[in-house]
Amino acid sequence: MSDARKVVVAEDESLIRMDIVETLREHGFDVVAEASDGEEAIARAEEFKPNLVVMDIKMPNMDGITAAEKLSASKTPIVLLTAFSQKELVDRASEAGAMAYVVKPFTPNDLLPAIEIALSRHAQLTALEAEISDLNERFETRKLVDRAKGLLNEKMNLTEPEAFRWIQKASMDRRLTMKDVAVTIVDQLGSDKKDKK
């Protein structure tokens, strides 16, 4: 069974929960845990680290929206189920991090597309976050390399292209990233300036 299809199902009505579990298993999902309230849903999600949580909104002890808010830090996609479709609930569910929302009574034809949309939206968000992180990393590296080039220009009288080539060569010779070389240059040559003050 694919690791990317692990699901926790939280629903306080056992017959509905059994239907959801059966539907998911018939369609290739691995239901790793079941829960009957929000607190149990959080515990099962933390224990099993699923790729998806399907959860009812109205449950005892802790409702699904509150549980979704608490699970949002884990970045697990959540599909919320409810017998109510009021705008206020939909808005709260969205703010809590729910990726999809299905109104009861529902059929597999309602639930499965919502799950696929939730998984797809989650994959897109994850890719976007990784891209942003990569861009931030590249930006930080560029700032450091520019600072190091400035210090090489100031201390060793190298032109900007010469300083860049010097950093590049040091990076290759020492099998370090250009960022690591730049950090070393900034630490060593930048600290001279501080010592003289």
N, CA and C of each residue as an Amber inpcrd file, in Angstrom:
protein
   591
   0.8580000  -1.1930000   0.0000000   0.0000000   0.0000000   0.0000000
   0.8930000   1.2430000   0.0000000   0.5960000   2.1660000  -0.8580000
   1.3950000   3.3890000  -0.9850000   1.3470000   4.2130000   0.2960000
   2.5110000   4.6970000   0.7020000   2.6190000   5.5280000   1.8860000
   1.8660000   6.8510000   1.7220000   1.6950000   7.3010000   0.4820000
   1.0830000   8.5970000   0.2120000  -0.4410000   8.5660000   0.3580000
  -1.0110000   7.4420000   0.7590000  -2.4680000   7.3330000   0.8600000
  -2.9140000   6.9640000   2.2710000  -2.1100000   7.2470000   3.2950000
  -2.4810000   6.9240000   4.6790000  -3.4870000   7.9490000   5.1940000
  -4.5940000   7.4460000   5.7710000  -5.6820000   8.3310000   6.2000000
  -6.1080000   8.0120000   7.6330000  -6.4310000   9.0780000   8.3830000
  -7.1050000   8.9440000   9.6720000  -8.5280000   9.4560000   9.4590000
  -9.5140000   8.6730000   9.9060000 -10.9190000   9.0530000   9.7750000
 -11.4780000   9.3290000  11.1670000 -12.0410000  10.5240000  11.3570000
 -12.6420000  10.9030000  12.6430000 -14.1090000  11.2700000  12.4280000
 -14.9860000  10.4730000  13.0110000 -16.4410000  10.6670000  12.8830000
 -17.0760000  10.0180000  14.0900000 -17.9230000  10.7600000  14.8380000
 -18.5060000  10.2040000  16.0590000 -19.6390000   9.2140000  15.7890000
 -20.2780000   9.2790000  14.6290000 -21.3350000   8.3220000  14.3010000
 -20.6930000   7.1000000  13.6490000 -20.7230000   5.9830000  14.3660000
 -19.9680000   4.8040000  13.9310000 -20.3980000   4.2560000  12.5710000
 -21.6860000   4.3060000  12.2400000 -22.1240000   3.8000000  10.9310000
 -21.5570000   4.6480000   9.7900000 -21.5810000   5.9630000   9.9710000
 -21.0200000   6.8540000   8.9480000 -19.5110000   6.6260000   8.8350000
 -18.8510000   6.4800000   9.9950000 -17.4100000   6.2360000  10.0000000
 -17.0800000   4.9380000   9.2470000 -17.8730000   3.8860000   9.5010000
 -17.6450000   2.6030000   8.8030000 -17.8020000   2.7780000   7.2960000
 -18.8140000   3.5300000   6.8760000 -19.0280000   3.7830000   5.4440000
 -17.8390000   4.5120000   4.8240000 -17.3520000   5.5340000   5.5260000
 -16.2130000   6.3240000   5.0160000 -14.9800000   5.4350000   4.8910000
 -14.7050000   4.6590000   5.9420000 -13.5310000   3.7780000   5.9480000
 -13.6230000   2.7750000   4.7970000 -14.8010000   2.1630000   4.6340000
 -14.9960000   1.1810000   3.5640000 -14.7980000   1.8280000   2.1810000
 -15.3780000   3.0060000   1.9960000 -15.2310000   3.7200000   0.7190000
 -13.7660000   4.0210000   0.4300000 -13.0610000   4.5150000   1.4330000
 -11.6500000   4.8600000   1.2340000 -10.8230000   3.6200000   0.9070000
 -11.0600000   2.5300000   1.6450000 -10.2900000   1.2930000   1.3980000
 -10.5730000   0.7400000   0.0020000 -11.8420000   0.8130000  -0.4260000
 -12.2050000   0.3400000  -1.7750000 -11.4970000   1.1410000  -2.8600000
 -11.1120000   2.3770000  -2.5420000 -10.4840000   3.2430000  -3.5390000
  -8.9850000   3.4260000  -3.2970000  -8.3840000   2.4530000  -2.6280000
  -6.9300000   2.4130000  -2.5370000  -6.2970000   3.1930000  -1.4030000
  -7.1000000   3.6940000  -0.4700000  -6.5340000   4.4100000   0.6660000
  -6.2540000   3.4270000   1.8020000  -5.2410000   3.7140000   2.5830000
  -4.8790000   2.9010000   3.7320000  -5.3590000   3.6530000   4.9790000
  -6.5150000   3.2380000   5.5220000  -7.0330000   3.8880000   6.7240000
  -6.2390000   3.3320000   7.9070000  -5.3370000   4.1450000   8.4410000
  -4.4190000   3.6860000   9.4890000  -5.0030000   3.8370000  10.8900000
  -6.0330000   4.6840000  11.0460000  -6.6420000   4.8610000  12.3640000
  -8.0210000   5.4980000  12.2310000  -8.8440000   5.2340000  13.2420000
 -10.1770000   5.8260000  13.3150000 -10.3150000   6.5230000  14.6680000
 -11.1560000   7.5520000  14.6960000 -11.3820000   8.2930000  15.9350000
 -12.8510000   8.6870000  16.0130000 -13.3370000   8.8790000  17.2680000
 -14.7450000   9.2520000  17.4300000 -14.9140000  10.6580000  17.9940000
 -13.7880000  11.3570000  18.2420000 -13.8800000  12.7590000  18.6580000
 -12.6010000  13.4950000  18.2380000 -12.6240000  14.8190000  18.3900000
 -11.5110000  15.6440000  17.9290000 -10.2000000  15.3760000  18.6410000
 -10.2750000  15.1540000  19.9680000  -9.0430000  14.8900000  20.7320000
  -8.3850000  13.6020000  20.2620000  -9.2120000  12.5690000  20.0510000
  -8.7020000  11.2830000  19.5830000  -8.1450000  11.4260000  18.1620000
  -8.7970000  12.2480000  17.3560000  -8.3150000  12.4820000  15.9820000
  -6.9050000  13.0690000  15.9980000  -6.6830000  14.0490000  16.8740000
  -5.3530000  14.6680000  16.9860000  -4.3300000  13.6230000  17.4320000
  -4.6940000  12.8370000  18.4530000  -3.7770000  11.8080000  18.9680000
  -3.4200000  10.8030000  17.8680000  -4.4190000  10.3460000  17.1060000
  -4.1670000   9.3650000  16.0310000  -3.3180000   9.9800000  14.9080000
  -3.6000000  11.2430000  14.5920000  -2.8310000  11.9150000  13.5330000
  -1.3730000  12.0910000  13.9620000  -1.1500000  12.4370000  15.2370000
   0.2270000  12.5980000  15.7200000   0.9440000  11.2540000  15.7720000
   0.1930000  10.1980000  16.1010000   0.7810000   8.8580000  16.2050000
   1.1020000   8.2630000  14.8290000   0.1660000   8.3770000  13.8800000
   0.3130000   7.6830000  12.5960000   0.8550000   8.5550000  11.4640000
   0.9390000   9.8640000  11.6640000   1.4500000  10.7870000  10.6380000
   0.8280000  10.4930000   9.2500000  -0.5030000  10.6060000   9.1520000
  -1.1630000  10.2920000   7.8790000  -0.9130000  11.3720000   6.8290000
  -1.2730000  11.0420000   5.5990000  -1.1760000  12.0030000   4.5010000
  -2.4840000  12.7440000   4.3180000  -3.5070000  12.3680000   5.1180000
  -4.8250000  12.9790000   5.0080000  -5.6240000  12.6650000   6.2650000
  -6.4280000  13.6450000   6.7000000  -7.3800000  13.4110000   7.7940000
  -8.7640000  13.7670000   7.2540000  -9.7000000  12.8280000   7.3840000
 -11.0980000  13.0680000   7.0290000 -11.8330000  13.1370000   8.3630000
 -12.4850000  14.2920000   8.6280000 -12.9930000  14.5240000   9.9740000
 -14.3360000  15.2490000   9.9530000 -15.2400000  14.7820000  10.8170000
 -16.5300000  15.4440000  10.9820000 -16.3200000  16.7430000  11.7680000
 -17.1720000  17.7280000  11.5260000 -17.0610000  18.9800000  12.2840000
 -17.6760000  18.8270000  13.6660000 -18.9100000  18.2930000  13.7400000
 -19.6140000  18.1780000  15.0330000 -19.2410000  16.8580000  15.6950000
 -18.3670000  16.9320000  16.7160000 -17.9670000  15.7420000  17.4710000
 -17.8690000  16.1060000  18.9450000 -17.9900000  15.1130000  19.8280000
 -17.8640000  15.4000000  21.2660000 -16.4090000  15.7260000  21.6490000
 -16.2470000  16.2790000  22.8480000 -14.9480000  16.6490000  23.4440000
 -14.2540000  17.7960000  22.7210000 -14.0760000  17.6600000  21.4160000
 -13.4680000  18.7370000  20.6220000 -14.0190000  18.6290000  19.2090000
 -14.5360000  19.7400000  18.6870000 -15.1120000  19.6750000  17.3420000
 -14.0030000  19.5880000  16.2770000 -14.4080000  19.2420000  15.0770000
 -13.4570000  19.0380000  13.9840000 -12.6960000  20.2850000  13.5740000
 -13.3430000  21.4540000  13.6810000 -12.6550000  22.6950000  13.3010000
 -11.5340000  23.0030000  14.2900000 -11.8160000  22.8330000  15.5790000
 -10.7810000  23.0630000  16.5970000  -9.6370000  22.0640000  16.4100000
  -9.9920000  20.8040000  16.1550000  -8.9690000  19.7800000  15.9170000
  -8.1490000  20.1250000  14.6720000  -8.8210000  20.6130000  13.6170000
  -8.1180000  21.0000000  12.3860000  -7.1340000  22.1290000  12.6610000
  -7.5560000  23.1080000  13.4930000  -6.6510000  24.2170000  13.8520000
  -5.4090000  23.6820000  14.5460000  -5.6050000  22.7210000  15.4520000
  -4.4720000  22.1570000  16.1950000  -3.5790000  21.3110000  15.2890000
  -4.1600000  20.7060000  14.2700000  -3.3760000  19.8740000  13.3410000
  -2.7260000  20.6990000  12.2290000  -3.1070000  21.9670000  12.0960000
  -2.6120000  22.7640000  10.9650000  -1.0920000  22.9000000  10.9690000
  -0.4680000  22.8620000  12.1470000   0.9940000  22.9580000  12.2130000
   1.6640000  21.7490000  11.5620000   0.9750000  20.6010000  11.5710000
   1.5530000  19.3880000  10.9690000   1.4480000  19.4080000   9.4400000
   0.7120000  20.3880000   8.9160000   0.5350000  20.5640000   7.4770000
  -0.0880000  19.3380000   6.7880000  -0.8890000  18.5990000   7.5450000
  -1.6010000  17.4550000   6.9810000  -2.8740000  17.9620000   6.3280000
  -3.1560000  17.5650000   5.0740000  -4.4070000  18.0200000   4.4640000
  -5.6160000  17.4340000   5.2030000  -6.6310000  18.2730000   5.3570000
  -7.8190000  17.8820000   6.1080000  -9.0610000  18.1090000   5.2530000
  -9.9280000  17.0890000   5.2310000 -11.2420000  17.2120000   4.5960000
 -12.2550000  17.1750000   5.7280000 -13.0590000  18.2210000   5.8420000
 -14.0720000  18.2820000   6.8980000 -15.4340000  17.8650000   6.3560000
 -16.1760000  17.1600000   7.2040000 -17.5110000  16.6870000   6.8650000
 -18.4990000  17.3640000   7.8020000 -19.6600000  17.7110000   7.2720000
 -20.6620000  18.3370000   8.1290000 -22.0610000  18.1900000   7.5620000
 -23.0330000  18.2400000   8.4630000 -24.4320000  18.2230000   8.0310000
 -24.9030000  19.6380000   7.7350000 -24.0430000  20.6130000   8.0130000
 -24.4210000  22.0190000   7.8530000 -23.5430000  22.6840000   6.8030000
 -24.1340000  23.5660000   6.0320000 -23.3290000  24.2470000   5.0140000
 -23.3840000  25.7620000   5.1640000 -23.5900000  26.2400000   6.4090000
 -23.6380000  27.6890000   6.6080000 -22.2950000  28.3220000   6.2530000
 -22.3600000  29.5100000   5.7020000 -21.1600000  30.2370000   5.2850000
 -20.1710000  30.4050000   6.4350000 -20.6940000  30.6780000   7.6270000
 -19.8150000  30.8830000   8.7890000 -18.9710000  29.6300000   9.0600000
 -19.6090000  28.4560000   8.9790000 -18.8770000  27.2000000   9.1990000
 -17.8430000  26.9670000   8.1070000 -18.2280000  27.2310000   6.8780000
 -17.3020000  27.0540000   5.7400000 -16.0940000  27.9720000   5.9180000
 -16.3490000  29.2220000   6.3090000 -15.2540000  30.1760000   6.5310000
 -14.3390000  29.7200000   7.6590000 -14.9450000  29.2650000   8.7720000
 -14.1360000  28.7800000   9.9070000 -13.3070000  27.5680000   9.4960000
 -13.9050000  26.6750000   8.7250000 -13.2000000  25.4660000   8.2760000
 -12.0050000  25.8480000   7.4060000 -12.2100000  26.8050000   6.5320000
 -11.1340000  27.2690000   5.6500000 -10.0080000  27.9100000   6.4550000
 -10.3800000  28.7600000   7.4150000  -9.3750000  29.4160000   8.2590000
  -8.6060000  28.4050000   9.1040000  -9.2660000  27.2930000   9.4610000
  -8.6260000  26.2620000  10.2820000  -7.6400000  25.4240000   9.4680000
  -7.6490000  25.6130000   8.1420000  -6.7010000  24.8810000   7.3110000
  -7.3120000  23.7320000   6.5330000  -8.6470000  23.6000000   6.5600000
  -9.2810000  22.5220000   5.7960000  -9.0670000  22.7640000   4.2990000
  -8.7260000  21.7090000   3.5960000  -8.4820000  21.8060000   2.1520000
  -9.7580000  21.5470000   1.3530000 -10.7420000  20.8890000   1.9940000
 -12.0190000  20.6200000   1.3260000 -13.0930000  20.4280000   2.3860000
 -14.3420000  20.4980000   1.9480000 -15.4880000  20.5300000   2.8340000
 -16.6000000  19.7600000   2.1350000 -17.1510000  18.7250000   2.7880000
 -18.1940000  17.9050000   2.1690000 -19.4280000  17.9200000   3.0660000
 -20.5860000  18.2010000   2.4650000 -21.8370000  18.2820000   3.2180000
 -22.5530000  16.9300000   3.2040000 -23.0060000  16.4980000   4.4050000
 -23.7610000  15.2510000   4.5380000 -25.2010000  15.4850000   4.1200000
 -25.9170000  14.4840000   3.6680000 -25.4150000  13.1450000   3.3410000
 -24.6060000  13.1980000   2.0460000 -23.5560000  12.4060000   1.9800000
 -22.7320000  12.4110000   0.7760000 -22.5390000  10.9900000   0.2720000
 -22.1660000  10.8920000  -0.9720000 -21.8880000   9.5990000  -1.5990000
 -20.3840000   9.5440000  -1.8710000 -19.8770000   8.3840000  -2.2430000
 -18.4620000   8.3190000  -2.6390000 -18.1400000   9.3130000  -3.7580000
 -19.1160000   9.5890000  -4.6220000 -18.8930000  10.5470000  -5.7200000
 -18.7570000  11.9840000  -5.2270000 -19.2010000  12.2570000  -3.9960000
 -18.9970000  13.5750000  -3.3880000 -17.6690000  13.5990000  -2.6250000
 -17.4330000  12.5320000  -1.8740000 -16.2720000  12.4750000  -0.9790000
 -14.9430000  12.3320000  -1.7300000 -14.8800000  11.4050000  -2.6770000
 -13.5950000  11.1130000  -3.3350000 -13.0200000  12.2990000  -4.1190000
 -13.8330000  13.0200000  -4.8990000 -13.2600000  14.1990000  -5.5750000
 -12.7660000  15.2500000  -4.5750000 -13.4910000  15.4250000  -3.4540000
 -13.0600000  16.3930000  -2.4350000 -11.7080000  15.9780000  -1.8640000
 -11.5270000  14.6770000  -1.6540000 -10.2460000  14.1770000  -1.1380000
  -9.1380000  14.4240000  -2.1560000  -9.4030000  14.1160000  -3.4140000
  -8.3760000  14.3140000  -4.4550000  -8.0100000  15.7930000  -4.5890000
  -9.0100000  16.6600000  -4.4940000  -8.7520000  18.1090000  -4.5470000
  -7.9000000  18.5260000  -3.3510000  -8.2390000  18.0220000  -2.1700000
  -7.4710000  18.3580000  -0.9580000  -6.0190000  17.9080000  -1.1020000
  -5.8150000  16.6870000  -1.5850000  -4.4470000  16.1740000  -1.7580000
  -3.6880000  16.9800000  -2.8050000  -4.3820000  17.3410000  -3.8780000
  -3.7580000  18.1290000  -4.9480000  -3.3940000  19.5330000  -4.4580000
  -4.3290000  20.1900000  -3.7520000  -4.0510000  21.5350000  -3.2100000
  -2.8930000  21.4860000  -2.2220000  -2.8630000  20.4350000  -1.4040000
  -1.7820000  20.2850000  -0.4320000  -0.4400000  20.1270000  -1.1530000
  -0.4120000  19.3070000  -2.2070000   0.8340000  19.1120000  -2.9700000
   1.2850000  20.4300000  -3.5990000   0.3380000  21.2070000  -4.1230000
   0.6800000  22.5060000  -4.7240000   1.2470000  23.4600000  -3.6690000
   0.6040000  23.5120000  -2.4950000   1.0890000  24.3930000  -1.4220000
   2.4810000  23.9720000  -0.9450000   2.6830000  22.6660000  -0.8210000
   3.9870000  22.1490000  -0.3830000   5.0670000  22.5240000  -1.3970000
   4.7500000  22.3680000  -2.6870000   5.7190000  22.7210000  -3.7350000
   6.0050000  24.2220000  -3.7140000   4.9780000  25.0170000  -3.5070000
   5.1410000  26.4710000  -3.4500000   6.0090000  26.8780000  -2.2610000
   5.7540000  26.2610000  -1.1030000   6.5700000  26.5570000   0.0820000
   8.0290000  26.1900000  -0.1510000   8.2640000  25.0410000  -0.8070000
   9.6420000  24.6160000  -1.1040000  10.3080000  25.6000000  -2.0580000
   9.5410000  26.0680000  -3.0540000  10.0740000  27.0280000  -4.0210000
  10.4270000  28.3520000  -3.3360000   9.5530000  28.8050000  -2.4550000
   9.8090000  30.0520000  -1.7180000  11.0460000  29.8940000  -0.8420000
  11.1470000  28.7580000  -0.1860000  12.3010000  28.4890000   0.6720000
  13.5880000  28.4900000  -0.1580000  13.5380000  27.8670000  -1.3410000
  14.6940000  27.8230000  -2.2350000  15.0790000  29.2300000  -2.7050000
  14.0680000  30.0210000  -3.0700000  14.3370000  31.3960000  -3.5060000
  14.9420000  32.2190000  -2.3790000  14.4200000  32.0450000  -1.1690000
  14.9750000  32.7630000  -0.0140000  16.4260000  32.3620000   0.2240000
  16.6900000  31.0650000   0.1070000  18.0530000  30.5620000   0.2970000
  18.9900000  31.1610000  -0.7570000  18.5290000  31.1790000  -2.0120000
  19.3660000  31.7420000  -3.0840000  19.5960000  33.2390000  -2.8800000
  18.5670000  33.9260000  -2.4280000  18.6860000  35.3630000  -2.1690000
  19.7050000  35.6220000  -1.0610000  19.6190000  34.8280000   0.0200000
  20.5680000  34.9740000   1.1350000  21.9910000  34.6830000   0.6640000
  22.1530000  33.6420000  -0.1650000  23.4710000  33.2940000  -0.6980000
  24.0070000  34.4390000  -1.5450000  23.1580000  34.9900000  -2.3930000
  23.5850000  36.0840000  -3.2610000  24.0350000  37.2990000  -2.4390000
  23.2650000  37.6250000  -1.3900000  23.6400000  38.7520000  -0.5250000
  25.0000000  38.5050000   0.1270000  25.2120000  37.2780000   0.5960000
  26.4840000  36.9370000   1.2400000  27.6460000  37.0020000   0.2530000
  27.4380000  36.4620000  -0.9590000  28.4880000  36.4830000  -1.9840000
  28.8040000  37.9290000  -2.3690000  27.7750000  38.7580000  -2.5030000
  28.0100000  40.1790000  -2.8230000  28.8010000  40.8700000  -1.7100000
  28.4650000  40.5510000  -0.4760000  29.1920000  41.1480000   0.6500000
  30.6520000  40.6860000   0.6490000  30.8450000  39.3910000   0.3780000
  32.2040000  38.8400000   0.3360000  32.9980000  39.4730000  -0.8120000
  32.3550000  39.6530000  -1.9740000  33.0360000  40.3050000  -3.1110000
  33.4560000  41.7150000  -2.7270000  32.5650000  42.4340000  -2.0290000
  32.8830000  43.7960000  -1.5900000  34.0850000  43.8150000  -0.6640000
  34.1500000  42.8430000   0.2460000  35.2880000  42.7630000   1.1700000
  36.5840000  42.4030000   0.4300000  36.4830000  41.4880000  -0.5450000
  37.6760000  41.1230000  -1.3370000  38.1510000  42.3210000  -2.1520000
  37.2270000  43.1080000  -2.6400000  37.5680000  44.3100000  -3.3860000
  38.2920000  45.2980000  -2.4740000  37.7410000  45.4860000  -1.2840000
  38.2740000  46.4530000  -0.3220000  39.6220000  46.0080000   0.2500000
  39.7410000  44.7340000   0.6280000  40.9370000  44.2580000   1.3380000
  42.0450000  43.7640000   0.4020000  41.6340000  43.1790000  -0.7520000
  42.6390000  42.5870000  -1.6430000  42.7070000  43.3020000  -2.9870000
  41.9370000  44.3710000  -3.1110000  41.9390000  45.1780000  -4.3250000
  41.5460000  44.3910000  -5.5790000  40.6200000  43.4270000  -5.4140000
  40.1490000  42.6510000  -6.5590000  38.9430000  43.3570000  -7.1840000
  38.8400000  43.2620000  -8.5120000  37.6370000  43.7890000  -9.1570000
  36.4780000  42.8470000  -8.8320000  35.2680000  43.2800000  -9.1270000
  34.1190000  42.4210000  -8.8350000  34.2130000  41.0780000  -9.5560000
  34.5170000  41.0460000 -10.8990000  34.6350000  39.7480000 -11.5690000
  35.7700000  38.8900000 -10.9780000  36.8780000  39.5270000 -10.6090000
  37.9950000  38.7710000 -10.0140000  37.5920000  38.1980000  -8.6600000
  36.8920000  38.9930000  -7.8790000  36.4350000  38.5290000  -6.5620000
  35.4670000  37.3540000  -6.7210000  34.5800000  37.4430000  -7.6920000
  33.6320000  36.3620000  -7.9390000  34.3740000  35.0910000  -8.3270000
  35.3380000  35.2160000  -9.2580000  36.1230000  34.0530000  -9.6840000
  36.9130000  33.4760000  -8.5080000  37.4300000  34.3520000  -7.6360000
  38.2010000  33.9050000  -6.4760000  37.3070000  33.0580000  -5.5610000
  36.0890000  33.5370000  -5.3240000  35.1340000  32.7990000  -4.4750000
  34.7660000  31.4690000  -5.1410000  34.5180000  31.5290000  -6.4510000
  34.1460000  30.3360000  -7.2120000  35.2580000  29.2870000  -7.1440000
  36.5020000  29.7180000  -7.3650000  37.6530000  28.8000000  -7.3450000
  37.8420000  28.2260000  -5.9380000  37.7530000  29.0660000  -4.9130000
  37.8860000  28.5930000  -3.5290000  36.8080000  27.5600000  -3.2190000
  35.6140000  27.7980000  -3.7380000  34.4970000  26.8730000  -3.5430000
  34.8180000  25.5100000  -4.1550000  35.3280000  25.5220000  -5.4030000
  35.6540000  24.2590000  -6.0790000  36.8500000  23.5720000  -5.4280000
  37.9060000  24.3410000  -5.1460000  39.1180000  23.7630000  -4.5560000
  38.8470000  23.1200000  -3.1980000  38.0060000  23.7580000  -2.4020000
  37.7450000  23.2690000  -1.0410000  36.5000000  22.4040000  -0.9460000
  35.8480000  22.2010000  -2.0920000  34.5990000  21.4260000  -2.1490000
  33.5660000  21.9690000  -1.1450000  33.4290000  23.2710000  -1.1530000
  32.4400000  23.9580000  -0.3170000  31.4640000  24.6880000  -1.2250000
  30.3170000  25.0580000  -0.6910000  29.4000000  25.8730000  -1.4800000
  29.9460000  27.3000000  -1.5140000  29.5080000  28.0590000  -2.5070000
  29.9210000  29.4630000  -2.5750000  29.4390000  30.2060000  -1.3300000
  28.3060000  29.8050000  -0.8120000  27.7780000  30.4320000   0.4070000
  28.7450000  30.2000000   1.5700000  29.2310000  28.9610000   1.7170000
  30.1650000  28.6550000   2.8100000  31.4450000  29.4750000   2.6850000
  31.9650000  29.5970000   1.4540000  33.1760000  30.3950000   1.2270000
  32.8930000  31.8600000   1.5720000  31.7430000  32.3590000   1.1290000
  31.3720000  33.7560000   1.3920000  31.2550000  34.0130000   2.8960000
  30.6600000  33.0670000   3.6260000  30.5290000  33.2110000   5.0780000
  31.9110000  33.3180000   5.7160000  32.8330000  32.4630000   5.2800000
  34.1980000  32.4880000   5.8230000  34.8770000  33.8300000   5.5310000
  34.7280000  34.3130000   4.3050000  35.3300000  35.6030000   3.9210000
  34.7550000  36.7220000   4.7860000  33.4300000  36.7460000   4.9110000
  32.7670000  37.7880000   5.6940000  33.2070000  37.7020000   7.1590000
  33.2760000  36.4800000   7.6890000  33.7110000  36.3070000   9.0850000
  35.1450000  36.7880000   9.2820000  36.0410000  36.4150000   8.3500000
  37.4620000  36.7580000   8.5310000  37.7790000  38.2050000   8.1570000
  37.3540000  38.6200000   6.9690000  37.6850000  39.9790000   6.5360000
  36.7740000  41.0190000   7.1760000  35.5390000  40.6520000   7.4430000
  34.5970000  41.5760000   8.0760000  34.9720000  41.8300000   9.5310000
  35.5880000  40.8290000  10.1790000  35.9520000  41.0150000  11.5960000
  37.1620000  41.9260000  11.7400000  37.9930000  42.0510000  10.6850000
  39.1230000  42.9960000  10.7180000  38.6100000  44.4020000  10.9760000
  37.5410000  44.7290000  10.2770000  36.9450000  46.0660000  10.3720000
  36.4850000  46.3350000  11.8030000  35.8420000  45.2910000  12.4110000
  35.3470000  45.4470000  13.7840000  36.5020000  45.6150000  14.7620000
  37.6080000  44.8360000  14.5350000  38.7620000  44.8960000  15.4400000
  39.4060000  46.2750000  15.4430000  39.3930000  46.9180000  14.2730000
  40.0760000  48.2150000  14.1490000  39.2820000  49.3580000  14.7690000
  37.9700000  49.1430000  14.9650000  37.1300000  50.2200000  15.5120000
  37.3730000  50.4170000  16.9860000
